[in-house]
Amino acid sequence: MFTAPLLWFGAAVILLVLEMLVPAGAFLFFATGCLAGWLAALAGLDLTAQILIAVCVCVISLLVLRRRLTRVFSGSYREEQALSPLAGAEGSVTVALQNGAEGQVHVAGSYWRAVSDEGELACGQAIRVVGPDAGDTQLLHVVSCARAGQAPAK
């Protein structure tokens, strides 16, 4: 009927669902312990060993991951970490960028809304991404590669 591996796995699934419903960050560590207990049960270890392994993995995952996950999910990270992965990427203008008005650029295989930080940029002109807009991360700030003294991107 109910075997130890089934109970461990069921407990892990319930704890993961609880973590999704109430993202407190605690249920995740208990779920990893239950998964370790499940693996110990599948390996044929006795109940005492299963519980000991589950508790050890739970504590180790709590010590190792808690600090990192707290920084990620609390929003407390350094400004350098907030830079867009597109910062510094080169591309080209697909819809001209007029003074202060949005246009469109092709960067890293995708089309992005963009504004120029240095005036008008014509269609087809090579650009470099400065970074995302502070209020709209889907809007990129770009500069011309030619004005920056760089060779156009190919």
N, CA, C and O atoms as a GROMACS GRO file, in nm:
protein
  616
    1MET      N    1   0.083  -0.118   0.000
    1MET     CA    2   0.000   0.000   0.000
    1MET      C    3   0.088   0.125   0.000
    1MET      O    4   0.132   0.168  -0.107
    2PHE      N    5   0.116   0.184   0.115
    2PHE     CA    6   0.206   0.299   0.123
    2PHE      C    7   0.343   0.250   0.165
    2PHE      O    8   0.360   0.196   0.274
    3THR      N    9   0.438   0.269   0.078
    3THR     CA   10   0.575   0.231   0.109
    3THR      C   11   0.654   0.356   0.148
    3THR      O   12   0.610   0.468   0.124
    4ALA      N   13   0.769   0.335   0.208
    4ALA     CA   14   0.852   0.448   0.252
    4ALA      C   15   0.890   0.540   0.136
    4ALA      O   16   0.879   0.662   0.150
    5PRO      N   17   0.935   0.487   0.021
    5PRO     CA   18   0.968   0.578  -0.090
    5PRO      C   19   0.848   0.662  -0.135
    5PRO      O   20   0.862   0.779  -0.168
    6LEU      N   21   0.731   0.600  -0.136
    6LEU     CA   22   0.611   0.672  -0.178
    6LEU      C   23   0.576   0.783  -0.079
    6LEU      O   24   0.537   0.893  -0.120
    7LEU      N   25   0.590   0.756   0.049
    7LEU     CA   26   0.562   0.857   0.150
    7LEU      C   27   0.661   0.973   0.144
    7LEU      O   28   0.622   1.089   0.153
    8TRP      N   29   0.792   0.942   0.129
    8TRP     CA   30   0.893   1.046   0.117
    8TRP      C   31   0.866   1.133  -0.006
    8TRP      O   32   0.871   1.256   0.001
    9PHE      N   33   0.837   1.068  -0.119
    9PHE     CA   34   0.812   1.143  -0.243
    9PHE      C   35   0.686   1.227  -0.231
    9PHE      O   36   0.684   1.342  -0.274
   10GLY      N   37   0.582   1.171  -0.172
   10GLY     CA   38   0.458   1.246  -0.152
   10GLY      C   39   0.478   1.369  -0.063
   10GLY      O   40   0.424   1.476  -0.090
   11ALA      N   41   0.557   1.351   0.043
   11ALA     CA   42   0.587   1.463   0.132
   11ALA      C   43   0.664   1.571   0.057
   11ALA      O   44   0.638   1.690   0.075
   12ALA      N   45   0.760   1.530  -0.028
   12ALA     CA   46   0.837   1.628  -0.106
   12ALA      C   47   0.748   1.706  -0.201
   12ALA      O   48   0.762   1.828  -0.214
   13VAL      N   49   0.656   1.637  -0.267
   13VAL     CA   50   0.564   1.704  -0.361
   13VAL      C   51   0.475   1.802  -0.286
   13VAL      O   52   0.454   1.915  -0.332
   14ILE      N   53   0.422   1.761  -0.173
   14ILE     CA   54   0.335   1.849  -0.094
   14ILE      C   55   0.412   1.973  -0.048
   14ILE      O   56   0.360   2.085  -0.054
   15LEU      N   57   0.535   1.954  -0.003
   15LEU     CA   58   0.616   2.068   0.042
   15LEU      C   59   0.652   2.161  -0.074
   15LEU      O   60   0.654   2.283  -0.056
   16LEU      N   61   0.679   2.106  -0.191
   16LEU     CA   62   0.707   2.192  -0.307
   16LEU      C   63   0.584   2.271  -0.350
   16LEU      O   64   0.594   2.388  -0.388
   17VAL      N   65   0.468   2.208  -0.343
   17VAL     CA   66   0.344   2.280  -0.375
   17VAL      C   67   0.319   2.390  -0.272
   17VAL      O   68   0.280   2.501  -0.309
   18LEU      N   69   0.342   2.361  -0.146
   18LEU     CA   70   0.328   2.464  -0.042
   18LEU      C   71   0.425   2.580  -0.066
   18LEU      O   72   0.390   2.696  -0.045
   19GLU      N   73   0.548   2.548  -0.110
   19GLU     CA   74   0.645   2.654  -0.138
   19GLU      C   75   0.597   2.743  -0.251
   19GLU      O   76   0.618   2.864  -0.249
   20MET      N   77   0.533   2.683  -0.350
   20MET     CA   78   0.480   2.763  -0.462
   20MET      C   79   0.362   2.850  -0.417
   20MET      O   80   0.348   2.963  -0.463
   21LEU      N   81   0.280   2.798  -0.329
   21LEU     CA   82   0.163   2.874  -0.283
   21LEU      C   83   0.201   2.981  -0.182
   21LEU      O   84   0.146   3.091  -0.186
   22VAL      N   85   0.294   2.950  -0.094
   22VAL     CA   86   0.338   3.043   0.010
   22VAL      C   87   0.491   3.052   0.001
   22VAL      O   88   0.561   2.979   0.071
   23PRO      N   89   0.542   3.140  -0.086
   23PRO     CA   90   0.687   3.143  -0.106
   23PRO      C   91   0.762   3.199   0.013
   23PRO      O   92   0.815   3.310   0.010
   24ALA      N   93   0.767   3.120   0.119
   24ALA     CA   94   0.836   3.162   0.241
   24ALA      C   95   0.982   3.125   0.238
   24ALA      O   96   1.062   3.183   0.312
   25GLY      N   97   1.019   3.031   0.155
   25GLY     CA   98   1.158   2.990   0.146
   25GLY      C   99   1.195   2.880   0.242
   25GLY      O  100   1.310   2.836   0.242
   26ALA      N  101   1.103   2.833   0.325
   26ALA     CA  102   1.134   2.729   0.422
   26ALA      C  103   1.095   2.591   0.371
   26ALA      O  104   1.166   2.493   0.394
   27PHE      N  105   0.984   2.583   0.302
   27PHE     CA  106   0.936   2.452   0.256
   27PHE      C  107   1.031   2.389   0.155
   27PHE      O  108   1.037   2.266   0.143
   28LEU      N  109   1.103   2.471   0.082
   28LEU     CA  110   1.197   2.421  -0.018
   28LEU      C  111   1.305   2.334   0.045
   28LEU      O  112   1.341   2.231  -0.011
   29PHE      N  113   1.357   2.375   0.160
   29PHE     CA  114   1.462   2.300   0.226
   29PHE      C  115   1.410   2.168   0.282
   29PHE      O  116   1.480   2.067   0.279
   30PHE      N  117   1.289   2.170   0.334
   30PHE     CA  118   1.230   2.045   0.382
   30PHE      C  119   1.202   1.950   0.266
   30PHE      O  120   1.214   1.829   0.279
   31ALA      N  121   1.163   2.007   0.152
   31ALA     CA  122   1.138   1.924   0.033
   31ALA      C  123   1.266   1.858  -0.014
   31ALA      O  124   1.263   1.742  -0.056
   32THR      N  125   1.380   1.930  -0.010
   32THR     CA  126   1.506   1.866  -0.050
   32THR      C  127   1.542   1.755   0.047
   32THR      O  128   1.595   1.651   0.005
   33GLY      N  129   1.516   1.773   0.174
   33GLY     CA  130   1.539   1.667   0.271
   33GLY      C  131   1.452   1.546   0.244
   33GLY      O  132   1.498   1.432   0.255
   34CYS      N  133   1.326   1.569   0.208
   34CYS     CA  134   1.236   1.459   0.175
   34CYS      C  135   1.282   1.385   0.049
   34CYS      O  136   1.272   1.262   0.042
   35LEU      N  137   1.331   1.458  -0.048
   35LEU     CA  138   1.383   1.392  -0.168
   35LEU      C  139   1.505   1.307  -0.136
   35LEU      O  140   1.523   1.200  -0.194
   36ALA      N  141   1.589   1.354  -0.045
   36ALA     CA  142   1.703   1.274  -0.002
   36ALA      C  143   1.656   1.149   0.073
   36ALA      O  144   1.712   1.041   0.056
   37GLY      N  145   1.554   1.164   0.156
   37GLY     CA  146   1.495   1.049   0.224
   37GLY      C  147   1.436   0.950   0.126
   37GLY      O  148   1.445   0.829   0.146
   38TRP      N  149   1.374   1.002   0.021
   38TRP     CA  150   1.318   0.917  -0.085
   38TRP      C  151   1.428   0.836  -0.152
   38TRP      O  152   1.412   0.715  -0.174
   39LEU      N  153   1.540   0.902  -0.186
   39LEU     CA  154   1.652   0.831  -0.248
   39LEU      C  155   1.710   0.726  -0.152
   39LEU      O  156   1.748   0.617  -0.195
   40ALA      N  157   1.718   0.760  -0.024
   40ALA     CA  158   1.768   0.663   0.075
   40ALA      C  159   1.674   0.544   0.086
   40ALA      O  160   1.719   0.430   0.100
   41ALA      N  161   1.544   0.570   0.080
   41ALA     CA  162   1.447   0.460   0.085
   41ALA      C  163   1.457   0.372  -0.039
   41ALA      O  164   1.447   0.250  -0.030
   42LEU      N  165   1.477   0.435  -0.155
   42LEU     CA  166   1.494   0.357  -0.277
   42LEU      C  167   1.620   0.272  -0.273
   42LEU      O  168   1.626   0.164  -0.332
   43ALA      N  169   1.722   0.322  -0.202
   43ALA     CA  170   1.848   0.248  -0.189
   43ALA      C  171   1.835   0.132  -0.090
   43ALA      O  172   1.926   0.050  -0.079
   44GLY      N  173   1.724   0.125  -0.020
   44GLY     CA  174   1.699   0.014   0.072
   44GLY      C  175   1.752   0.034   0.212
   44GLY      O  176   1.764  -0.062   0.288
   45LEU      N  177   1.785   0.158   0.250
   45LEU     CA  178   1.833   0.186   0.385
   45LEU      C  179   1.718   0.180   0.484
   45LEU      O  180   1.602   0.199   0.448
   46ASP      N  181   1.751   0.152   0.610
   46ASP     CA  182   1.646   0.143   0.712
   46ASP      C  183   1.590   0.282   0.745
   46ASP      O  184   1.646   0.384   0.704
   47LEU      N  185   1.480   0.284   0.819
   47LEU     CA  186   1.409   0.409   0.846
   47LEU      C  187   1.496   0.510   0.922
   47LEU      O  188   1.490   0.630   0.894
   48THR      N  189   1.577   0.463   1.016
   48THR     CA  190   1.663   0.554   1.092
   48THR      C  191   1.762   0.624   0.999
   48THR      O  192   1.783   0.745   1.010
   49ALA      N  193   1.822   0.550   0.907
   49ALA     CA  194   1.917   0.609   0.812
   49ALA      C  195   1.845   0.706   0.719
   49ALA      O  196   1.900   0.811   0.685
   50GLN      N  197   1.725   0.673   0.677
   50GLN     CA  198   1.647   0.762   0.589
   50GLN      C  199   1.621   0.895   0.658
   50GLN      O  200   1.640   1.001   0.598
   51ILE      N  201   1.578   0.888   0.782
   51ILE     CA  202   1.549   1.011   0.857
   51ILE      C  203   1.676   1.092   0.879
   51ILE      O  204   1.675   1.214   0.863
   52LEU      N  205   1.785   1.025   0.916
   52LEU     CA  206   1.912   1.094   0.939
   52LEU      C  207   1.961   1.162   0.811
   52LEU      O  208   2.006   1.277   0.816
   53ILE      N  209   1.953   1.094   0.698
   53ILE     CA  210   1.994   1.152   0.570
   53ILE      C  211   1.904   1.271   0.535
   53ILE      O  212   1.953   1.375   0.491
   54ALA      N  213   1.774   1.256   0.554
   54ALA     CA  214   1.680   1.364   0.523
   54ALA      C  215   1.710   1.488   0.606
   54ALA      O  216   1.709   1.600   0.554
   55VAL      N  217   1.735   1.470   0.735
   55VAL     CA  218   1.763   1.584   0.824
   55VAL      C  219   1.896   1.649   0.785
   55VAL      O  220   1.905   1.772   0.779
   56CYS      N  221   1.999   1.568   0.758
   56CYS     CA  222   2.130   1.624   0.720
   56CYS      C  223   2.121   1.704   0.591
   56CYS      O  224   2.176   1.814   0.582
   57VAL      N  225   2.053   1.650   0.490
   57VAL     CA  226   2.039   1.721   0.363
   57VAL      C  227   1.958   1.849   0.381
   57VAL      O  228   1.987   1.951   0.319
   58CYS      N  229   1.856   1.842   0.464
   58CYS     CA  230   1.774   1.961   0.491
   58CYS      C  231   1.859   2.071   0.554
   58CYS      O  232   1.852   2.186   0.512
   59VAL      N  233   1.938   2.036   0.654
   59VAL     CA  234   2.022   2.135   0.723
   59VAL      C  235   2.130   2.188   0.629
   59VAL      O  236   2.156   2.309   0.626
   60ILE      N  237   2.194   2.099   0.554
   60ILE     CA  238   2.300   2.142   0.462
   60ILE      C  239   2.244   2.235   0.354
   60ILE      O  240   2.303   2.338   0.324
   61SER      N  241   2.129   2.198   0.297
   61SER     CA  242   2.070   2.285   0.194
   61SER      C  243   2.029   2.418   0.254
   61SER      O  244   2.041   2.522   0.188
   62LEU      N  245   1.982   2.418   0.377
   62LEU     CA  246   1.947   2.543   0.444
   62LEU      C  247   2.070   2.631   0.462
   62LEU      O  248   2.065   2.751   0.435
   63LEU      N  249   2.180   2.573   0.507
   63LEU     CA  250   2.302   2.651   0.529
   63LEU      C  251   2.363   2.701   0.400
   63LEU      O  252   2.414   2.813   0.394
   64VAL      N  253   2.359   2.619   0.296
   64VAL     CA  254   2.424   2.655   0.170
   64VAL      C  255   2.339   2.751   0.086
   64VAL      O  256   2.391   2.848   0.031
   65LEU      N  257   2.211   2.725   0.076
   65LEU     CA  258   2.127   2.800  -0.017
   65LEU      C  259   2.051   2.918   0.044
   65LEU      O  260   2.014   3.010  -0.028
   66ARG      N  261   2.028   2.917   0.171
   66ARG     CA  262   1.944   3.021   0.233
   66ARG      C  263   1.997   3.162   0.206
   66ARG      O  264   1.922   3.251   0.168
   67ARG      N  265   2.126   3.180   0.227
   67ARG     CA  266   2.184   3.314   0.210
   67ARG      C  267   2.173   3.359   0.064
   67ARG      O  268   2.137   3.473   0.037
   68ARG      N  269   2.204   3.270  -0.027
   68ARG     CA  270   2.198   3.306  -0.169
   68ARG      C  271   2.054   3.334  -0.213
   68ARG      O  272   2.029   3.433  -0.283
   69LEU      N  273   1.960   3.250  -0.174
   69LEU     CA  274   1.822   3.270  -0.216
   69LEU      C  275   1.761   3.394  -0.152
   69LEU      O  276   1.678   3.461  -0.213
   70THR      N  277   1.801   3.426  -0.029
   70THR     CA  278   1.750   3.547   0.036
   70THR      C  279   1.792   3.670  -0.042
   70THR      O  280   1.711   3.762  -0.061
   71ARG      N  281   1.918   3.675  -0.087
   71ARG     CA  282   1.965   3.790  -0.165
   71ARG      C  283   1.890   3.799  -0.297
   71ARG      O  284   1.854   3.909  -0.340
   72VAL      N  285   1.868   3.687  -0.361
   72VAL     CA  286   1.803   3.688  -0.492
   72VAL      C  287   1.658   3.733  -0.480
   72VAL      O  288   1.614   3.818  -0.558
   73PHE      N  289   1.584   3.678  -0.384
   73PHE     CA  290   1.440   3.705  -0.378
   73PHE      C  291   1.403   3.827  -0.296
   73PHE      O  292   1.289   3.873  -0.304
   74SER      N  293   1.495   3.881  -0.218
   74SER     CA  294   1.462   4.000  -0.140
   74SER      C  295   1.483   4.127  -0.220
   74SER      O  296   1.436   4.234  -0.182
   75GLY      N  297   1.554   4.116  -0.332
   75GLY     CA  298   1.579   4.233  -0.414
   75GLY      C  299   1.700   4.311  -0.369
   75GLY      O  300   1.728   4.417  -0.425
   76SER      N  301   1.773   4.262  -0.270
   76SER     CA  302   1.893   4.333  -0.226
   76SER      C  303   2.014   4.278  -0.301
   76SER      O  304   2.070   4.174  -0.265
   77TYR      N  305   2.051   4.348  -0.404
   77TYR     CA  306   2.168   4.309  -0.481
   77TYR      C  307   2.241   4.435  -0.522
   77TYR      O  308   2.184   4.544  -0.525
   78ARG      N  309   2.369   4.420  -0.555
   78ARG     CA  310   2.449   4.536  -0.591
   78ARG      C  311   2.407   4.590  -0.727
   78ARG      O  312   2.353   4.516  -0.810
   79GLU      N  313   2.432   4.716  -0.749
   79GLU     CA  314   2.395   4.783  -0.873
   79GLU      C  315   2.462   4.717  -0.994
   79GLU      O  316   2.402   4.708  -1.100
   80GLU      N  317   2.589   4.671  -0.979
   80GLU     CA  318   2.657   4.608  -1.091
   80GLU      C  319   2.585   4.482  -1.137
   80GLU      O  320   2.586   4.450  -1.256
   81GLN      N  321   2.523   4.412  -1.042
   81GLN     CA  322   2.452   4.290  -1.077
   81GLN      C  323   2.325   4.319  -1.154
   81GLN      O  324   2.274   4.230  -1.222
   82ALA      N  325   2.274   4.441  -1.145
   82ALA     CA  326   2.149   4.476  -1.211
   82ALA      C  327   2.168   4.510  -1.357
   82ALA      O  328   2.070   4.529  -1.429
   83LEU      N  329   2.293   4.520  -1.402
   83LEU     CA  330   2.316   4.554  -1.542
   83LEU      C  331   2.257   4.449  -1.633
   83LEU      O  332   2.258   4.330  -1.603
   84SER      N  333   2.205   4.495  -1.744
   84SER     CA  334   2.145   4.405  -1.841
   84SER      C  335   2.252   4.320  -1.907
   84SER      O  336   2.363   4.368  -1.931
   85PRO      N  337   2.220   4.194  -1.936
   85PRO     CA  338   2.315   4.112  -2.011
   85PRO      C  339   2.337   4.166  -2.152
   85PRO      O  340   2.433   4.128  -2.219
   86LEU      N  341   2.248   4.256  -2.197
   86LEU     CA  342   2.263   4.316  -2.329
   86LEU      C  343   2.355   4.438  -2.328
   86LEU      O  344   2.394   4.487  -2.435
   87ALA      N  345   2.392   4.487  -2.210
   87ALA     CA  346   2.478   4.605  -2.204
   87ALA      C  347   2.610   4.575  -2.275
   87ALA      O  348   2.678   4.477  -2.244
   88GLY      N  349   2.644   4.660  -2.371
   88GLY     CA  350   2.766   4.642  -2.448
   88GLY      C  351   2.746   4.565  -2.577
   88GLY      O  352   2.835   4.561  -2.662
   89ALA      N  353   2.629   4.502  -2.592
   89ALA     CA  354   2.602   4.425  -2.714
   89ALA      C  355   2.584   4.520  -2.832
   89ALA      O  356   2.537   4.633  -2.816
   90GLU      N  357   2.622   4.474  -2.950
   90GLU     CA  358   2.610   4.555  -3.070
   90GLU      C  359   2.498   4.502  -3.158
   90GLU      O  360   2.466   4.384  -3.156
   91GLY      N  361   2.441   4.594  -3.235
   91GLY     CA  362   2.333   4.557  -3.325
   91GLY      C  363   2.313   4.666  -3.428
   91GLY      O  364   2.405   4.743  -3.457
   92SER      N  365   2.194   4.672  -3.482
   92SER     CA  366   2.166   4.775  -3.583
   92SER      C  367   2.026   4.831  -3.563
   92SER      O  368   1.938   4.767  -3.505
   93VAL      N  369   2.008   4.953  -3.614
   93VAL     CA  370   1.878   5.022  -3.605
   93VAL      C  371   1.787   4.965  -3.714
   93VAL      O  372   1.826   4.958  -3.830
   94THR      N  373   1.666   4.926  -3.677
   94THR     CA  374   1.568   4.876  -3.775
   94THR      C  375   1.457   4.978  -3.800
   94THR      O  376   1.400   4.980  -3.909
   95VAL      N  377   1.426   5.060  -3.702
   95VAL     CA  378   1.332   5.172  -3.718
   95VAL      C  379   1.404   5.293  -3.661
   95VAL      O  380   1.443   5.293  -3.544
   96ALA      N  381   1.422   5.396  -3.742
   96ALA     CA  382   1.503   5.513  -3.705
   96ALA      C  383   1.464   5.568  -3.568
   96ALA      O  384   1.348   5.570  -3.530
   97LEU      N  385   1.567   5.611  -3.497
   97LEU     CA  386   1.547   5.671  -3.365
   97LEU      C  387   1.558   5.822  -3.380
   97LEU      O  388   1.665   5.874  -3.412
   98GLN      N  389   1.448   5.891  -3.357
   98GLN     CA  390   1.443   6.037  -3.366
   98GLN      C  391   1.470   6.097  -3.229
   98GLN      O  392   1.472   6.024  -3.130
   99ASN      N  393   1.491   6.225  -3.222
   99ASN     CA  394   1.522   6.293  -3.096
   99ASN      C  395   1.418   6.262  -2.990
   99ASN      O  396   1.304   6.309  -2.997
  100GLY      N  397   1.457   6.183  -2.891
  100GLY     CA  398   1.370   6.152  -2.778
  100GLY      C  399   1.257   6.054  -2.807
  100GLY      O  400   1.190   6.010  -2.714
  101ALA      N  401   1.235   6.016  -2.933
  101ALA     CA  402   1.127   5.924  -2.967
  101ALA      C  403   1.181   5.781  -2.976
  101ALA      O  404   1.298   5.759  -3.008
  102GLU      N  405   1.094   5.685  -2.948
  102GLU     CA  406   1.134   5.545  -2.955
  102GLU      C  407   1.149   5.500  -3.098
  102GLU      O  408   1.079   5.546  -3.189
  103GLY      N  409   1.241   5.409  -3.117
  103GLY     CA  410   1.259   5.341  -3.244
  103GLY      C  411   1.274   5.193  -3.215
  103GLY      O  412   1.227   5.143  -3.113
  104GLN      N  413   1.341   5.124  -3.306
  104GLN     CA  414   1.358   4.980  -3.285
  104GLN      C  415   1.499   4.941  -3.329
  104GLN      O  416   1.552   4.992  -3.427
  105VAL      N  417   1.559   4.848  -3.254
  105VAL     CA  418   1.691   4.798  -3.288
  105VAL      C  419   1.689   4.645  -3.289
  105VAL      O  420   1.604   4.582  -3.226
  106HIS      N  421   1.783   4.588  -3.360
  106HIS     CA  422   1.800   4.443  -3.363
  106HIS      C  423   1.929   4.411  -3.290
  106HIS      O  424   2.038   4.446  -3.335
  107VAL      N  425   1.917   4.343  -3.175
  107VAL     CA  426   2.031   4.310  -3.090
  107VAL      C  427   2.015   4.167  -3.041
  107VAL      O  428   1.908   4.128  -2.995
  108ALA      N  429   2.122   4.090  -3.050
  108ALA     CA  430   2.125   3.953  -2.996
  108ALA      C  431   2.011   3.868  -3.049
  108ALA      O  432   1.954   3.787  -2.975
  109GLY      N  433   1.977   3.885  -3.176
  109GLY     CA  434   1.875   3.802  -3.238
  109GLY      C  435   1.732   3.841  -3.211
  109GLY      O  436   1.640   3.770  -3.252
  110SER      N  437   1.710   3.953  -3.143
  110SER     CA  438   1.574   3.999  -3.112
  110SER      C  439   1.559   4.146  -3.146
  110SER      O  440   1.656   4.220  -3.156
  111TYR      N  441   1.434   4.187  -3.163
  111TYR     CA  442   1.401   4.326  -3.189
  111TYR      C  443   1.359   4.391  -3.057
  111TYR      O  444   1.279   4.335  -2.982
  112TRP      N  445   1.414   4.510  -3.030
  112TRP     CA  446   1.388   4.580  -2.905
  112TRP      C  447   1.346   4.723  -2.933
  112TRP      O  448   1.391   4.785  -3.030
  113ARG      N  449   1.258   4.775  -2.847
  113ARG     CA  450   1.229   4.918  -2.849
  113ARG      C  451   1.353   4.988  -2.796
  113ARG      O  452   1.418   4.938  -2.704
  114ALA      N  453   1.385   5.103  -2.853
  114ALA     CA  454   1.506   5.171  -2.810
  114ALA      C  455   1.493   5.321  -2.824
  114ALA      O  456   1.412   5.372  -2.901
  115VAL      N  457   1.576   5.392  -2.747
  115VAL     CA  458   1.591   5.537  -2.759
  115VAL      C  459   1.740   5.565  -2.767
  115VAL      O  460   1.822   5.492  -2.711
  116SER      N  461   1.774   5.671  -2.839
  116SER     CA  462   1.914   5.709  -2.855
  116SER      C  463   1.952   5.808  -2.747
  116SER      O  464   1.878   5.901  -2.717
  117ASP      N  465   2.068   5.788  -2.689
  117ASP     CA  466   2.119   5.880  -2.588
  117ASP      C  467   2.199   5.993  -2.651
  117ASP      O  468   2.252   6.078  -2.579
  118GLU      N  469   2.210   5.996  -2.785
  118GLU     CA  470   2.293   6.098  -2.849
  118GLU      C  471   2.232   6.154  -2.977
  118GLU      O  472   2.306   6.188  -3.070
  119GLY      N  473   2.104   6.163  -2.985
  119GLY     CA  474   2.041   6.223  -3.103
  119GLY      C  475   1.984   6.119  -3.198
  119GLY      O  476   1.953   6.007  -3.159
  120GLU      N  477   1.970   6.159  -3.323
  120GLU     CA  478   1.905   6.074  -3.423
  120GLU      C  479   1.999   5.965  -3.474
  120GLU      O  480   2.119   5.987  -3.493
  121LEU      N  481   1.942   5.846  -3.494
  121LEU     CA  482   2.015   5.735  -3.554
  121LEU      C  483   1.932   5.682  -3.670
  121LEU      O  484   1.812   5.655  -3.655
  122ALA      N  485   1.994   5.667  -3.786
  122ALA     CA  486   1.924   5.625  -3.906
  122ALA      C  487   1.909   5.473  -3.912
  122ALA      O  488   1.983   5.399  -3.847
  123CYS      N  489   1.813   5.430  -3.990
  123CYS     CA  490   1.789   5.288  -4.012
  123CYS      C  491   1.915   5.224  -4.072
  123CYS      O  492   1.974   5.278  -4.166
  124GLY      N  493   1.955   5.108  -4.017
  124GLY     CA  494   2.072   5.037  -4.065
  124GLY      C  495   2.200   5.075  -3.994
  124GLY      O  496   2.303   5.008  -4.013
  125GLN      N  497   2.198   5.178  -3.913
  125GLN     CA  498   2.319   5.225  -3.845
  125GLN      C  499   2.357   5.128  -3.732
  125GLN      O  500   2.270   5.076  -3.662
  126ALA      N  501   2.487   5.105  -3.715
  126ALA     CA  502   2.537   5.017  -3.609
  126ALA      C  503   2.527   5.088  -3.474
  126ALA      O  504   2.560   5.206  -3.462
  127ILE      N  505   2.482   5.014  -3.373
  127ILE     CA  506   2.463   5.070  -3.239
  127ILE      C  507   2.526   4.979  -3.134
  127ILE      O  508   2.557   4.863  -3.159
  128ARG      N  509   2.543   5.036  -3.014
  128ARG     CA  510   2.586   4.960  -2.897
  128ARG      C  511   2.488   4.990  -2.786
  128ARG      O  512   2.449   5.105  -2.766
  129VAL      N  513   2.447   4.886  -2.714
  129VAL     CA  514   2.351   4.901  -2.604
  129VAL      C  515   2.422   4.955  -2.481
  129VAL      O  516   2.523   4.901  -2.437
  130VAL      N  517   2.366   5.063  -2.425
  130VAL     CA  518   2.418   5.120  -2.300
  130VAL      C  519   2.357   5.044  -2.183
  130VAL      O  520   2.427   5.009  -2.088
  131GLY      N  521   2.227   5.018  -2.190
  131GLY     CA  522   2.157   4.944  -2.085
  131GLY      C  523   2.008   4.965  -2.096
  131GLY      O  524   1.963   5.042  -2.182
  132PRO      N  525   1.930   4.899  -2.013
  132PRO     CA  526   1.785   4.916  -2.015
  132PRO      C  527   1.744   5.046  -1.948
  132PRO      O  528   1.819   5.104  -1.870
  133ASP      N  529   1.624   5.092  -1.980
  133ASP     CA  530   1.568   5.210  -1.917
  133ASP      C  531   1.534   5.175  -1.771
  133ASP      O  532   1.492   5.063  -1.743
  134ALA      N  533   1.552   5.269  -1.682
  134ALA     CA  534   1.528   5.244  -1.539
  134ALA      C  535   1.381   5.209  -1.512
  134ALA      O  536   1.354   5.127  -1.424
  135GLY      N  537   1.288   5.269  -1.583
  135GLY     CA  538   1.147   5.245  -1.559
  135GLY      C  539   1.085   5.140  -1.648
  135GLY      O  540   0.974   5.094  -1.621
  136ASP      N  541   1.154   5.100  -1.754
  136ASP     CA  542   1.099   5.004  -1.850
  136ASP      C  543   1.214   4.917  -1.902
  136ASP      O  544   1.288   4.959  -1.991
  137THR      N  545   1.228   4.798  -1.847
  137THR     CA  546   1.342   4.713  -1.882
  137THR      C  547   1.335   4.659  -2.025
  137THR      O  548   1.431   4.600  -2.074
  138GLN      N  549   1.222   4.678  -2.093
  138GLN     CA  550   1.210   4.634  -2.232
  138GLN      C  551   1.251   4.744  -2.329
  138GLN      O  552   1.250   4.723  -2.450
  139LEU      N  553   1.287   4.861  -2.276
  139LEU     CA  554   1.331   4.974  -2.357
  139LEU      C  555   1.481   4.992  -2.337
  139LEU      O  556   1.527   5.010  -2.224
  140LEU      N  557   1.557   4.986  -2.447
  140LEU     CA  558   1.703   4.995  -2.438
  140LEU      C  559   1.751   5.136  -2.472
  140LEU      O  560   1.694   5.203  -2.558
  141HIS      N  561   1.855   5.180  -2.404
  141HIS     CA  562   1.926   5.302  -2.438
  141HIS      C  563   2.046   5.261  -2.523
  141HIS      O  564   2.122   5.172  -2.484
  142VAL      N  565   2.062   5.326  -2.639
  142VAL     CA  566   2.168   5.287  -2.731
  142VAL      C  567   2.248   5.409  -2.775
  142VAL      O  568   2.200   5.523  -2.768
  143VAL      N  569   2.371   5.384  -2.822
  143VAL     CA  570   2.456   5.486  -2.882
  143VAL      C  571   2.510   5.431  -3.013
  143VAL      O  572   2.512   5.310  -3.034
  144SER      N  573   2.552   5.521  -3.098
  144SER     CA  574   2.607   5.482  -3.227
  144SER      C  575   2.748   5.427  -3.210
  144SER      O  576   2.827   5.483  -3.134
  145CYS      N  577   2.779   5.318  -3.280
  145CYS     CA  578   2.915   5.262  -3.276
  145CYS      C  579   3.010   5.358  -3.348
  145CYS      O  580   3.124   5.376  -3.302
  146ALA      N  581   2.969   5.419  -3.458
  146ALA     CA  582   3.054   5.507  -3.536
  146ALA      C  583   3.093   5.630  -3.456
  146ALA      O  584   3.208   5.673  -3.460
  147ARG      N  585   2.999   5.689  -3.382
  147ARG     CA  586   3.029   5.809  -3.301
  147ARG      C  587   3.117   5.776  -3.183
  147ARG      O  588   3.189   5.862  -3.132
  148ALA      N  589   3.111   5.651  -3.138
  148ALA     CA  590   3.193   5.610  -3.024
  148ALA      C  591   3.333   5.573  -3.069
  148ALA      O  592   3.416   5.533  -2.987
  149GLY      N  593   3.360   5.586  -3.199
  149GLY     CA  594   3.492   5.554  -3.252
  149GLY      C  595   3.513   5.406  -3.274
  149GLY      O  596   3.627   5.360  -3.287
  150GLN      N  597   3.406   5.331  -3.280
  150GLN     CA  598   3.414   5.187  -3.299
  150GLN      C  599   3.379   5.150  -3.442
  150GLN      O  600   3.306   5.222  -3.510
  151ALA      N  601   3.431   5.040  -3.485
  151ALA     CA  602   3.394   4.987  -3.617
  151ALA      C  603   3.252   4.936  -3.611
  151ALA      O  604   3.212   4.883  -3.507
  152PRO      N  605   3.174   4.950  -3.717
  152PRO     CA  606   3.037   4.902  -3.718
  152PRO      C  607   3.031   4.751  -3.696
  152PRO      O  608   3.119   4.677  -3.741
  153ALA      N  609   2.927   4.707  -3.627
  153ALA     CA  610   2.907   4.563  -3.605
  153ALA      C  611   2.867   4.496  -3.733
  153ALA      O  612   2.794   4.553  -3.814
  154LYS      N  613   2.913   4.376  -3.753
  154LYS     CA  614   2.879   4.302  -3.876
  154LYS      C  615   2.787   4.190  -3.847
  154LYS      O  616   2.749   4.117  -3.939
   0.00000   0.00000   0.00000
